[in-house]
Amino acid sequence: SLLPSTWCFGETSTPNDGNKDMRYSNRFELEKALLDFIYQHHHGSFFWQLYWVGVDSKTVDRDDIGLMAALNNAAWLGQDLTVPRNDVSTTWDQRFVRSGFGAGEVQSLSVEAVDRLTGPWQEACPPGTGVVVQKESRADGPTGCSISQELRCQEVEYVTAFALSDEELNTFTYIFAFDQRPLTQMEAALSILQTIFICLAVGVGAMWFSKDANELLLNPIERMIEKMETIKDNPLEAMRLGDLEFRREGLEAARVRDKLAQVRWPWKLLYKYREMNKPKEPMETVMLEKTIIKLGGLLALGFGEAGAEVIGENMKGGASAGVNAMVPGVKVDAVIGFCNIRHFSEATEVLKEKVMLFVNQVGEIVHGCVDDFHGAPNKNIGDSFLLVWRLSGNRHELGGASNGARLQKLGDMALMSYVKIIAEINKSRILAAYRNHPGLQQRIKDFRVEMGFGLHCGWAIEGTIGSEFKIDASYLSPNVNVAARLESATTQYGVWTLISHNMVNLCSGKMALNCRLIDHVTVKGSRQPVRLYTIDLNIDQIEVETKGPDRLIRNRFKIRQLREVRKSEKWAEDYEVGDVMRTNRDVNLMRMSFSDEFFQRFAMAYRNYEAGEWMAARDMLYTCFYQPKADVGRRLVTTEADWPEDGPTVALLKYMQKFDYVAPNDWAGYRELAHK
């Protein structure tokens, strides 16, 4: 037992009786056991380290109990067992310091701790009166409790003997306060690590979930909203969105191919297997996103530039999901083109259901050439196409200080696109196959795909036509009718194109020089007489292409990208449409049949015709052969078979022939166009 006998609670020294030596020995054993415990626990690799040792008694005053607890006191040990004060630390170390104890070694007490243990125990702490066994500066003070000053509640653990009765505990007991700071520090560190781990786990989980949510839901929704906004602002951009999506898919496929090329063959098999086992069905959001792109593209294709306003107005949203197709029209200035496939009725009867393919093959050339020169196909009316080049209200800004020059260039490009269409139709290997079609050859001798073109410029109302059951986006104006009637009159004049003087005035001087003035007429739909021009082209000089391009591009995005590059180059300042037409090989081939003398003779004949000098005009028209003849002017013309083959020449001669080549008295220099 570590408890002293009860005799000591009433004495200040050991009684001098026959049990004196036994009492000295008991006290010595008590102090020895206490010091052994203190030495073993005051230092080491334990999480708990002995910090403070004290005594408590319910029967003895705290000051007295502190005197009784002092160690190495001769009053309780006797002179023989008491160690001299100067040798206390050395003697105790010799007795209690040892190596190989548990996981470490028992170390010496500090000099301060030895002094406190051998002196009166003065620290009055809540558990009792005691001293600090660690080297603590605060413990050197005479009062106060080092435990309260140095340790928090969770950093101290009190230990006392358990094998004691309640009476013994009330009489005298040792109390040991252990410093748990290493344990609490480790627990705090572990708690911090746990918190960090939880934060990381929650963060990674949130990021993982957020990644899936972003990839599968939020990002597609944002992209869909962005695409809807783009289509709302400019519906024609829907076609570009489809190209961008197609490009993204192509880049993804290229990335897979590059990855396969970089890895070694064992990993290549694994990578291929993983790619093959990816779900083939796209996610619903991806399907919805692609559907929006397709719908936008179909709207842009179906409505065209004229219907962009309708699409934009209805895409602006609002509380209602209803469609308002009856949007007011907009007045615009535009170049209006009208072209028609000749002999279409016969082609329909012969080709039957394949006539759709035939029309689409022609339409691909017409639309492609018009788009290359910044035009917009508007309506496909069976065998006819309505084409528009907007001069005002254009979504692509034309202007600035050079607005007039750019409008002039747009007029040049409209005219050039017609020439390009004529060349491409006659060069096409696909359309050339119809020249050998037995049914078409039986109906029409020497059949070939031919088209007539009318070109005019003026104002028009752009908007939607129809009702809530069906609408079409188009242009309404007398000028549209004029363009249609000009196209219809091409067969009457035996030419491919008829161009109004309004259009020629819009073009540059270089382009206007390619046009020949052939008549002055009034057209239904126009209050003012219209001077008719044409571009003389001999399509017999164009040969069918025997092979395709050197490099066939199958990538739809690449094709559209190259087309956009070509279109943008046409707006460059150094791009002159007139120079391009003058140097174009196909144009030169088609115009080489017409001599300068022919143009000069016809111009002189036409001036006489318009001035009312029809006899002089007739005689000059008789000489208007494409190439000069040796007997021109000397050969007698008796029948129409002797007339020149030029279509406008024949048309003027036939008209004047009705009046015996004498101008009517009311002749004002123009006539009414006999047919539509």
C-alpha positions as CSV (number, residue, x, y, z in Angstrom):
1,S,0.0,0.0,0.0
2,L,1.1,3.5,-0.8
3,L,-0.8,4.9,2.2
4,P,1.1,5.9,5.4
5,S,-0.2,4.7,8.8
6,T,-2.8,6.9,10.4
7,W,-0.3,7.9,13.1
8,C,1.3,10.4,10.9
9,F,-1.8,12.6,10.5
10,G,-1.5,13.8,14.0
11,E,2.3,14.1,14.3
12,T,5.0,16.3,12.9
13,S,7.6,13.6,13.1
14,T,7.9,9.8,13.6
15,P,7.1,8.7,17.2
16,N,10.1,7.4,19.1
17,D,8.8,4.0,20.1
18,G,9.6,0.4,19.3
19,N,8.0,0.6,15.8
20,K,10.1,3.6,14.7
21,D,12.4,1.6,12.4
22,M,9.4,-0.1,10.8
23,R,7.7,3.2,10.2
24,Y,10.9,4.6,8.6
25,S,11.0,1.5,6.4
26,N,7.4,1.8,5.4
27,R,7.8,5.5,4.5
28,F,10.9,4.6,2.5
29,E,9.0,1.9,0.6
30,L,6.2,4.4,-0.1
31,E,8.5,7.1,-1.4
32,K,10.5,4.4,-3.4
33,A,7.3,3.2,-5.1
34,L,6.1,6.8,-5.7
35,L,9.4,7.8,-7.3
36,D,9.6,4.7,-9.4
37,F,6.1,5.5,-10.8
38,I,7.1,9.2,-11.3
39,Y,10.4,8.2,-13.1
40,Q,8.6,5.8,-15.4
41,H,5.9,8.2,-16.5
42,H,7.4,11.6,-16.5
43,H,9.1,11.1,-19.8
44,G,9.0,8.7,-22.8
45,S,7.2,7.9,-26.0
46,F,3.8,7.5,-24.3
47,F,1.0,9.7,-25.4
48,W,0.4,10.4,-21.7
49,Q,3.2,12.0,-19.6
50,L,3.0,12.6,-15.9
51,Y,2.7,16.3,-15.3
52,W,1.7,16.8,-11.7
53,V,1.5,14.6,-8.6
54,G,-0.5,15.6,-5.5
55,V,-2.2,14.3,-2.4
56,D,-5.7,14.8,-1.0
57,S,-7.3,14.2,2.3
58,K,-10.6,15.0,3.8
59,T,-9.3,14.9,7.4
60,V,-6.0,17.0,7.1
61,D,-5.6,20.6,6.2
62,R,-4.1,21.3,2.8
63,D,-1.0,23.1,4.2
64,D,-0.3,20.2,6.5
65,I,-0.8,17.6,3.9
66,G,1.6,19.4,1.6
67,L,4.3,19.2,4.4
68,M,3.6,15.6,5.0
69,A,3.9,14.8,1.2
70,A,7.4,16.2,0.8
71,L,9.9,13.5,-0.1
72,N,13.3,12.7,1.5
73,N,12.3,14.3,4.8
74,A,14.4,13.1,7.7
75,A,11.3,13.5,10.0
76,W,9.6,10.6,8.2
77,L,12.6,8.6,7.0
78,G,15.1,9.0,9.7
79,Q,18.7,10.0,9.2
80,D,19.9,6.6,7.8
81,L,17.4,6.5,4.9
82,T,17.5,10.3,4.2
83,V,19.7,11.2,1.2
84,P,21.8,14.4,1.7
85,R,20.2,17.3,-0.2
86,N,23.1,17.8,-2.6
87,D,23.0,14.1,-3.5
88,V,19.3,13.6,-4.0
89,S,19.2,13.9,-7.7
90,T,22.2,11.6,-8.2
91,T,21.0,9.0,-5.8
92,W,17.5,8.9,-7.2
93,D,18.9,8.6,-10.7
94,Q,21.1,5.7,-9.7
95,R,18.1,4.0,-8.2
96,F,15.4,4.6,-10.8
97,V,17.1,5.5,-14.1
98,R,17.5,2.4,-16.3
99,S,17.4,1.4,-19.9
100,G,15.4,-1.3,-21.7
101,F,12.2,-0.3,-20.0
102,G,9.3,-1.0,-22.4
103,A,9.8,0.8,-25.7
104,G,12.4,3.2,-24.3
105,E,14.4,4.1,-21.2
106,V,13.7,5.7,-17.9
107,Q,15.3,9.2,-17.8
108,S,16.4,11.5,-15.0
109,L,14.1,14.0,-13.3
110,S,14.9,17.7,-13.8
111,V,16.6,19.5,-10.9
112,E,13.5,21.7,-10.6
113,A,11.3,18.6,-10.2
114,V,13.6,17.1,-7.6
115,D,13.5,20.4,-5.6
116,R,9.7,20.5,-5.8
117,L,9.3,16.9,-4.7
118,T,11.7,17.3,-1.7
119,G,10.1,20.6,-0.6
120,P,6.6,21.3,0.7
121,W,4.0,20.6,-1.9
122,Q,2.3,23.9,-2.3
123,E,0.2,23.9,-5.5
124,A,-3.4,24.0,-4.5
125,C,-5.3,22.5,-7.5
126,P,-8.9,21.3,-7.6
127,P,-7.9,17.6,-7.0
128,G,-5.6,18.3,-4.2
129,T,-2.2,19.7,-3.2
130,G,0.8,18.8,-5.2
131,V,3.8,19.7,-7.4
132,V,4.7,19.6,-11.1
133,V,7.2,17.0,-12.0
134,Q,8.0,18.6,-15.4
135,K,10.4,21.5,-16.0
136,E,7.7,24.2,-16.0
137,S,8.5,27.8,-15.2
138,R,5.1,28.6,-13.8
139,A,5.3,25.8,-11.3
140,D,8.1,27.7,-9.5
141,G,5.6,30.2,-8.1
142,P,4.4,29.7,-4.6
143,T,0.8,29.8,-5.4
144,G,-1.6,28.9,-8.2
145,C,-2.2,25.8,-10.1
146,S,0.0,24.9,-13.0
147,I,-2.6,22.5,-14.3
148,S,-5.1,25.2,-14.7
149,Q,-2.6,27.6,-16.2
150,E,-0.9,25.2,-18.6
151,L,-3.4,22.6,-19.6
152,R,-6.9,22.7,-21.0
153,C,-9.6,20.5,-19.7
154,Q,-9.2,18.0,-22.5
155,E,-5.4,18.0,-22.2
156,V,-5.3,16.6,-18.6
157,E,-6.3,13.2,-17.2
158,Y,-6.5,12.5,-13.5
159,V,-5.5,9.0,-12.2
160,T,-5.7,7.7,-8.6
161,A,-5.5,4.2,-7.1
162,F,-8.6,2.1,-7.6
163,A,-7.8,-0.6,-5.0
164,L,-8.8,1.6,-2.1
165,S,-11.9,1.7,0.1
166,D,-14.0,4.8,0.4
167,E,-12.5,5.4,3.9
168,E,-9.0,5.1,2.6
169,L,-9.8,7.5,-0.2
170,N,-11.2,10.1,2.2
171,T,-8.2,9.7,4.6
172,F,-5.3,10.0,2.1
173,T,-4.8,9.4,-1.6
174,Y,-2.3,10.2,-4.3
175,I,-3.5,11.9,-7.4
176,F,-1.6,11.9,-10.7
177,A,-2.3,14.4,-13.4
178,F,-1.2,13.3,-16.8
179,D,-0.4,15.6,-19.7
180,Q,-2.4,14.5,-22.7
181,R,-1.2,17.2,-25.1
182,P,0.6,14.7,-27.4
183,L,-2.5,12.7,-27.6
184,T,-4.8,15.7,-28.1
185,Q,-2.4,17.1,-30.7
186,M,-2.4,13.8,-32.5
187,E,-6.2,13.7,-32.2
188,A,-6.4,17.2,-33.5
189,A,-4.1,16.4,-36.4
190,L,-6.1,13.3,-37.1
191,S,-9.3,15.3,-36.8
192,I,-7.8,17.9,-39.3
193,L,-6.8,15.1,-41.6
194,Q,-10.3,13.6,-41.2
195,T,-11.9,16.9,-42.0
196,I,-9.6,17.4,-45.0
197,F,-10.3,13.9,-46.2
198,I,-14.0,14.4,-45.8
199,C,-13.8,17.8,-47.6
200,L,-11.7,16.1,-50.4
201,A,-14.1,13.2,-50.6
202,V,-17.1,15.5,-50.6
203,G,-15.4,17.8,-53.0
204,V,-14.3,15.0,-55.4
205,G,-17.8,13.5,-55.1
206,A,-19.4,16.8,-55.8
207,M,-17.0,17.5,-58.7
208,W,-17.6,14.0,-60.1
209,F,-21.3,14.4,-59.8
210,S,-21.0,18.0,-61.1
211,K,-18.9,16.7,-64.0
212,D,-21.6,14.2,-65.0
213,A,-24.3,16.8,-64.4
214,N,-22.4,19.4,-66.5
215,E,-21.6,17.0,-69.3
216,L,-24.9,15.3,-69.5
217,L,-27.3,18.1,-68.6
218,L,-26.1,21.6,-67.8
219,N,-23.6,22.1,-70.6
220,P,-26.0,20.7,-73.3
221,I,-28.8,22.9,-72.0
222,E,-26.5,25.9,-72.1
223,R,-25.4,25.0,-75.6
224,M,-29.0,24.6,-76.6
225,I,-29.9,28.0,-75.2
226,E,-26.9,29.6,-76.9
227,K,-27.9,28.0,-80.2
228,M,-31.5,29.2,-79.8
229,E,-30.2,32.7,-79.1
230,T,-28.0,32.5,-82.2
231,I,-30.9,31.3,-84.4
232,K,-33.2,34.0,-82.9
233,D,-30.7,36.8,-83.7
234,N,-29.8,35.5,-87.2
235,P,-31.8,32.5,-88.4
236,L,-29.5,32.0,-91.3
237,E,-26.7,31.1,-88.9
238,A,-28.4,27.8,-88.3
239,M,-26.6,26.4,-91.3
240,R,-23.3,27.4,-89.7
241,L,-24.2,25.7,-86.5
242,G,-24.7,22.5,-88.3
243,D,-21.3,22.8,-89.9
244,L,-19.7,23.5,-86.5
245,E,-21.4,20.4,-85.0
246,F,-20.2,18.4,-88.0
247,R,-16.7,19.7,-87.5
248,R,-16.8,18.8,-83.8
249,E,-17.8,15.2,-84.7
250,G,-15.0,15.1,-87.2
251,L,-12.4,16.3,-84.7
252,E,-13.6,13.7,-82.2
253,A,-13.2,11.0,-84.8
254,A,-9.7,12.3,-85.7
255,R,-8.7,12.3,-82.0
256,V,-9.6,8.7,-81.7
257,R,-7.6,7.8,-84.8
258,D,-4.6,9.8,-83.5
259,K,-4.8,8.1,-80.2
260,L,-4.9,4.7,-81.8
261,A,-1.8,5.6,-83.9
262,Q,0.2,6.6,-80.8
263,V,-0.4,3.6,-78.6
264,R,1.3,0.2,-78.9
265,W,-0.6,-2.8,-80.2
266,P,-1.6,-4.4,-76.9
267,W,-3.1,-1.1,-75.7
268,K,-4.5,-0.5,-79.2
269,L,-6.7,-3.6,-78.9
270,L,-7.9,-2.4,-75.5
271,Y,-8.6,1.1,-76.7
272,K,-10.4,-0.3,-79.8
273,Y,-12.5,-2.6,-77.5
274,R,-13.3,0.4,-75.2
275,E,-14.4,2.5,-78.2
276,M,-16.4,-0.3,-79.6
277,N,-18.2,-0.9,-76.3
278,K,-19.2,2.8,-75.9
279,P,-22.9,3.2,-75.9
280,K,-24.0,3.8,-79.5
281,E,-27.3,5.6,-78.6
282,P,-26.6,9.2,-77.8
283,M,-27.9,10.8,-74.6
284,E,-31.3,12.5,-74.8
285,T,-29.8,15.9,-74.3
286,V,-27.4,15.3,-77.2
287,M,-30.3,14.1,-79.4
288,L,-32.3,17.2,-78.4
289,E,-29.3,19.5,-79.2
290,K,-28.8,18.0,-82.6
291,T,-32.5,18.1,-83.3
292,I,-32.5,21.9,-82.6
293,I,-29.6,22.3,-85.0
294,K,-31.4,20.3,-87.6
295,L,-34.7,22.1,-87.1
296,G,-32.8,25.5,-87.4
297,G,-31.1,24.3,-90.5
298,L,-34.3,23.2,-92.0
299,L,-36.0,26.5,-91.2
300,A,-33.1,28.4,-92.8
301,L,-33.3,26.2,-95.9
302,G,-37.1,26.3,-96.1
303,F,-37.6,30.0,-95.4
304,G,-34.4,31.4,-96.8
305,E,-33.3,35.0,-96.3
306,A,-36.8,36.3,-96.9
307,G,-38.2,34.3,-94.0
308,A,-35.4,35.1,-91.5
309,E,-37.6,37.9,-90.0
310,V,-40.4,35.4,-89.4
311,I,-38.1,32.9,-87.7
312,G,-36.5,35.6,-85.6
313,E,-39.8,37.1,-84.4
314,N,-41.2,33.7,-83.4
315,M,-38.0,32.6,-81.7
316,K,-38.0,35.6,-79.4
317,G,-40.1,33.6,-76.9
318,G,-42.7,35.0,-74.7
319,A,-45.5,33.5,-72.6
320,S,-47.2,32.0,-75.6
321,A,-46.1,28.9,-77.5
322,G,-48.2,29.9,-80.5
323,V,-46.7,30.6,-83.9
324,N,-47.3,34.0,-85.4
325,A,-46.5,33.7,-89.1
326,M,-48.3,36.9,-90.2
327,V,-45.3,39.2,-89.6
328,P,-45.5,42.5,-91.5
329,G,-43.4,42.7,-94.6
330,V,-40.3,44.8,-95.1
331,K,-39.5,47.0,-98.1
332,V,-36.1,46.2,-99.5
333,D,-34.1,47.1,-102.6
334,A,-32.8,44.1,-104.4
335,V,-31.5,42.5,-107.6
336,I,-34.2,40.1,-108.7
337,G,-33.4,37.2,-110.9
338,F,-35.7,34.7,-112.4
339,C,-34.6,31.6,-114.4
340,N,-36.5,28.8,-116.0
341,I,-35.7,25.3,-117.3
342,R,-36.7,25.1,-120.9
343,H,-38.6,22.1,-122.3
344,F,-39.6,21.2,-118.8
345,S,-43.1,19.8,-119.7
346,E,-41.5,17.3,-122.1
347,A,-38.9,16.4,-119.5
348,T,-41.6,15.8,-116.9
349,E,-43.5,13.5,-119.3
350,V,-40.4,11.5,-120.2
351,L,-38.6,11.3,-116.8
352,K,-41.7,11.0,-114.7
353,E,-40.7,10.4,-111.0
354,K,-37.0,11.0,-111.9
355,V,-37.9,14.6,-112.8
356,M,-37.4,15.5,-109.2
357,L,-33.8,14.3,-109.4
358,F,-33.4,16.2,-112.6
359,V,-34.7,19.5,-111.1
360,N,-32.5,19.1,-108.0
361,Q,-29.4,18.5,-110.2
362,V,-30.1,21.7,-112.0
363,G,-31.0,23.5,-108.7
364,E,-27.7,22.4,-107.2
365,I,-25.8,24.3,-109.9
366,V,-28.1,27.3,-109.9
367,H,-28.1,27.7,-106.1
368,G,-24.4,27.0,-105.8
369,C,-23.4,29.6,-108.3
370,V,-25.8,32.2,-106.8
371,D,-24.5,31.5,-103.3
372,D,-20.9,31.8,-104.5
373,F,-21.7,35.4,-105.6
374,H,-23.5,36.4,-102.5
375,G,-27.0,35.8,-103.7
376,A,-29.8,34.0,-102.0
377,P,-32.1,31.4,-103.7
378,N,-35.7,32.2,-102.6
379,K,-38.3,30.1,-104.3
380,N,-38.3,26.9,-106.3
381,I,-41.4,26.9,-108.5
382,G,-41.1,23.6,-110.3
383,D,-39.1,24.5,-113.3
384,S,-38.3,28.0,-112.2
385,F,-36.1,29.6,-109.5
386,L,-36.4,33.0,-107.9
387,L,-33.1,34.5,-106.9
388,V,-32.4,37.6,-104.9
389,W,-29.4,39.8,-104.1
390,R,-30.4,42.2,-101.3
391,L,-29.1,45.8,-101.7
392,S,-30.7,47.3,-98.6
393,G,-31.6,45.9,-95.2
394,N,-28.8,43.3,-95.7
395,R,-27.9,41.5,-92.6
396,H,-24.3,41.5,-93.7
397,E,-23.3,45.2,-93.6
398,L,-22.3,46.4,-97.0
399,G,-21.7,49.9,-96.1
400,G,-19.5,52.6,-94.9
401,A,-18.0,55.2,-97.3
402,S,-17.7,52.6,-100.0
403,N,-21.4,51.5,-99.9
404,G,-22.0,52.6,-103.5
405,A,-19.0,50.7,-104.8
406,R,-20.0,47.6,-102.9
407,L,-23.6,47.7,-104.2
408,Q,-22.1,48.1,-107.7
409,K,-20.0,45.0,-107.0
410,L,-23.0,43.1,-105.8
411,G,-24.7,44.0,-109.1
412,D,-21.7,42.7,-111.0
413,M,-21.7,39.5,-109.1
414,A,-25.4,38.9,-109.8
415,L,-24.7,39.3,-113.5
416,M,-21.5,37.1,-113.3
417,S,-23.5,34.4,-111.5
418,Y,-25.8,34.1,-114.5
419,V,-22.9,33.6,-116.8
420,K,-21.4,31.1,-114.4
421,I,-24.7,29.1,-114.3
422,I,-24.8,28.9,-118.1
423,A,-21.3,27.6,-118.3
424,E,-21.6,25.1,-115.4
425,I,-24.9,23.7,-116.8
426,N,-23.2,23.0,-120.2
427,K,-20.0,21.6,-118.6
428,S,-21.8,19.3,-116.1
429,R,-21.2,15.6,-116.8
430,I,-24.3,14.7,-114.9
431,L,-26.6,17.0,-117.0
432,A,-24.8,16.0,-120.2
433,A,-26.1,12.5,-119.7
434,Y,-29.6,13.7,-120.6
435,R,-28.4,14.6,-124.1
436,N,-28.3,10.9,-124.8
437,H,-31.6,10.1,-123.2
438,P,-33.7,8.3,-125.8
439,G,-37.1,9.6,-124.7
440,L,-35.9,13.2,-124.6
441,Q,-34.1,12.9,-128.0
442,Q,-37.3,11.5,-129.5
443,R,-39.3,14.4,-128.2
444,I,-36.8,17.2,-128.9
445,K,-34.1,16.9,-131.5
446,D,-30.6,17.6,-130.1
447,F,-31.9,18.0,-126.6
448,R,-29.7,19.6,-124.0
449,V,-30.4,21.2,-120.7
450,E,-31.1,24.9,-121.3
451,M,-32.3,27.7,-119.2
452,G,-33.5,31.2,-119.7
453,F,-32.7,34.1,-117.3
454,G,-34.2,37.4,-116.5
455,L,-32.5,40.0,-114.3
456,H,-33.9,43.2,-113.0
457,C,-33.4,45.4,-109.9
458,G,-35.8,47.5,-107.8
459,W,-37.8,47.5,-104.6
460,A,-39.8,44.6,-103.3
461,I,-41.7,43.7,-100.1
462,E,-40.0,40.9,-98.3
463,G,-42.3,38.8,-96.0
464,T,-44.5,35.8,-95.7
465,I,-47.4,34.9,-97.9
466,G,-50.2,32.5,-97.0
467,S,-52.3,31.7,-94.0
468,E,-52.1,29.8,-90.7
469,F,-52.3,26.6,-92.8
470,K,-49.3,27.2,-95.1
471,I,-46.9,30.1,-95.6
472,D,-44.1,30.9,-98.0
473,A,-41.4,33.5,-97.5
474,S,-41.0,35.5,-100.7
475,Y,-40.9,38.9,-102.4
476,L,-43.9,40.8,-103.8
477,S,-43.4,43.6,-106.2
478,P,-44.0,44.6,-109.9
479,N,-40.3,44.3,-110.2
480,V,-40.5,40.6,-109.5
481,N,-43.0,40.3,-112.3
482,V,-40.7,42.3,-114.6
483,A,-37.9,39.8,-114.0
484,A,-40.3,36.9,-114.7
485,R,-41.4,38.5,-117.9
486,L,-37.9,39.2,-119.0
487,E,-37.1,35.5,-118.6
488,S,-40.2,34.5,-120.5
489,A,-39.1,36.8,-123.4
490,T,-35.7,35.1,-123.8
491,T,-37.1,32.6,-126.2
492,Q,-38.7,35.4,-128.2
493,Y,-35.3,37.0,-128.7
494,G,-33.4,33.8,-129.0
495,V,-31.0,34.6,-126.1
496,W,-30.1,33.1,-122.8
497,T,-30.4,36.2,-120.7
498,L,-32.4,39.4,-120.7
499,I,-31.3,42.3,-118.5
500,S,-33.1,45.5,-117.8
501,H,-31.4,48.9,-118.1
502,N,-31.9,49.4,-114.3
503,M,-29.6,46.4,-113.8
504,V,-27.1,47.5,-116.3
505,N,-27.0,51.0,-114.7
506,L,-26.3,49.3,-111.3
507,C,-23.3,47.4,-112.7
508,S,-19.8,48.8,-113.2
509,G,-18.6,50.1,-116.5
510,K,-16.5,47.0,-117.2
511,M,-19.5,44.7,-116.7
512,A,-21.8,46.9,-118.7
513,L,-19.5,46.7,-121.7
514,N,-20.3,43.0,-121.9
515,C,-24.0,43.7,-122.3
516,R,-25.7,44.4,-125.7
517,L,-28.7,46.7,-126.0
518,I,-31.2,44.8,-128.1
519,D,-34.7,46.5,-127.6
520,H,-36.7,49.1,-125.9
521,V,-40.1,47.8,-124.6
522,T,-42.9,48.3,-122.2
523,V,-43.4,45.3,-119.8
524,K,-46.6,44.6,-117.9
525,G,-45.8,45.5,-114.3
526,S,-43.6,48.5,-115.2
527,R,-44.9,52.0,-115.9
528,Q,-41.7,53.0,-117.6
529,P,-40.3,51.5,-120.8
530,V,-37.4,49.2,-120.2
531,R,-34.3,48.9,-122.3
532,L,-33.4,45.2,-122.8
533,Y,-29.8,44.0,-122.7
534,T,-28.3,40.6,-123.2
535,I,-24.9,38.9,-122.8
536,D,-24.0,37.1,-126.0
537,L,-22.9,33.6,-125.2
538,N,-22.4,30.6,-127.6
539,I,-22.8,27.5,-125.5
540,D,-21.7,25.3,-128.3
541,Q,-18.1,26.3,-127.5
542,I,-18.3,24.8,-124.0
543,E,-17.1,21.2,-123.7
544,V,-18.4,18.7,-121.1
545,E,-15.9,18.0,-118.3
546,T,-14.4,14.6,-118.8
547,K,-13.1,14.2,-115.3
548,G,-13.9,15.6,-111.8
549,P,-11.6,17.8,-109.7
550,D,-8.1,16.6,-108.8
551,R,-9.0,16.2,-105.2
552,L,-12.6,15.2,-104.3
553,I,-13.6,16.7,-101.0
554,R,-16.3,14.7,-99.2
555,N,-16.2,16.5,-95.9
556,R,-19.4,18.7,-96.0
557,F,-17.9,21.1,-93.4
558,K,-14.7,21.5,-95.5
559,I,-16.8,22.2,-98.6
560,R,-18.8,24.9,-96.9
561,Q,-15.7,26.3,-95.3
562,L,-13.9,26.6,-98.7
563,R,-17.1,28.1,-100.1
564,E,-17.2,30.8,-97.4
565,V,-13.5,31.6,-98.1
566,R,-14.2,32.0,-101.8
567,K,-17.2,34.2,-101.0
568,S,-15.2,36.4,-98.6
569,E,-12.4,36.8,-101.2
570,K,-14.9,38.4,-103.5
571,W,-15.3,41.4,-101.2
572,A,-11.6,42.1,-101.4
573,E,-10.8,45.5,-102.9
574,D,-8.5,43.9,-105.5
575,Y,-11.3,41.6,-106.7
576,E,-12.8,43.1,-109.8
577,V,-15.7,41.1,-111.2
578,G,-15.3,42.7,-114.7
579,D,-11.6,41.6,-114.8
580,V,-12.6,38.1,-113.7
581,M,-15.2,37.9,-116.5
582,R,-12.7,39.2,-119.0
583,T,-10.1,36.6,-118.1
584,N,-12.4,33.6,-117.4
585,R,-11.7,30.8,-119.8
586,D,-15.3,29.6,-120.1
587,V,-16.6,33.2,-120.8
588,N,-13.9,33.7,-123.4
589,L,-14.8,30.4,-125.1
590,M,-18.5,31.4,-125.2
591,R,-17.9,34.9,-126.5
592,M,-15.2,34.1,-129.1
593,S,-17.8,33.6,-131.8
594,F,-18.9,37.2,-131.7
595,S,-16.7,39.7,-133.6
596,D,-16.3,43.4,-132.7
597,E,-17.7,44.2,-136.2
598,F,-20.9,42.4,-135.3
599,F,-21.4,44.4,-132.2
600,Q,-20.7,47.7,-134.1
601,R,-23.1,46.9,-136.9
602,F,-25.9,45.9,-134.5
603,A,-25.4,49.0,-132.4
604,M,-25.7,51.2,-135.5
605,A,-28.8,49.2,-136.7
606,Y,-30.4,49.5,-133.3
607,R,-29.9,53.3,-133.1
608,N,-31.7,53.6,-136.5
609,Y,-34.5,51.3,-135.2
610,E,-35.1,53.3,-132.1
611,A,-34.9,56.6,-134.1
612,G,-37.7,55.3,-136.5
613,E,-35.3,54.9,-139.5
614,W,-36.5,51.3,-140.0
615,M,-35.4,50.9,-143.6
616,A,-31.8,51.9,-142.7
617,A,-32.1,49.7,-139.6
618,R,-33.3,46.7,-141.7
619,D,-30.4,47.1,-144.2
620,M,-27.9,47.2,-141.4
621,L,-29.5,44.3,-139.6
622,Y,-29.1,42.2,-142.7
623,T,-25.3,42.5,-142.3
624,C,-25.2,41.5,-138.5
625,F,-23.4,38.2,-138.8
626,Y,-21.4,37.0,-135.9
627,Q,-18.3,36.8,-138.1
628,P,-17.6,39.2,-141.0
629,K,-18.6,37.8,-144.5
630,A,-16.8,38.7,-147.7
631,D,-20.0,39.6,-149.6
632,V,-21.7,41.4,-146.7
633,G,-23.8,44.3,-148.0
634,R,-23.6,43.0,-151.6
635,R,-25.7,39.9,-151.2
636,L,-29.4,40.1,-152.0
637,V,-31.7,39.2,-149.1
638,T,-35.0,37.8,-150.4
639,T,-36.2,35.4,-147.7
640,E,-35.9,35.0,-143.9
641,A,-33.5,32.2,-144.6
642,D,-31.0,34.8,-145.7
643,W,-31.3,36.7,-142.4
644,P,-28.5,36.5,-139.9
645,E,-28.8,33.8,-137.2
646,D,-28.7,36.3,-134.3
647,G,-31.8,36.1,-132.2
648,P,-32.3,39.8,-131.4
649,T,-31.6,40.7,-135.0
650,V,-34.3,38.3,-136.2
651,A,-36.8,39.6,-133.5
652,L,-36.4,43.2,-134.6
653,L,-36.6,42.3,-138.3
654,K,-39.8,40.3,-137.7
655,Y,-41.4,43.2,-135.8
656,M,-40.5,45.8,-138.4
657,Q,-41.7,43.4,-141.1
658,K,-45.2,43.7,-139.8
659,F,-45.1,47.4,-140.7
660,D,-43.3,46.9,-144.0
661,Y,-40.2,48.4,-142.3
662,V,-41.9,51.8,-141.9
663,A,-42.2,53.1,-138.3
664,P,-45.7,54.0,-137.2
665,N,-46.6,57.7,-136.9
666,D,-46.9,57.3,-133.1
667,W,-43.5,55.6,-132.8
668,A,-41.9,56.8,-129.5
669,G,-38.8,54.7,-129.7
670,Y,-40.2,51.7,-127.8
671,R,-42.8,49.0,-128.3
672,E,-45.0,46.8,-126.2
673,L,-43.5,43.4,-125.5
674,A,-45.8,41.1,-127.5
675,H,-45.7,38.1,-125.1
676,K,-45.2,37.6,-121.4
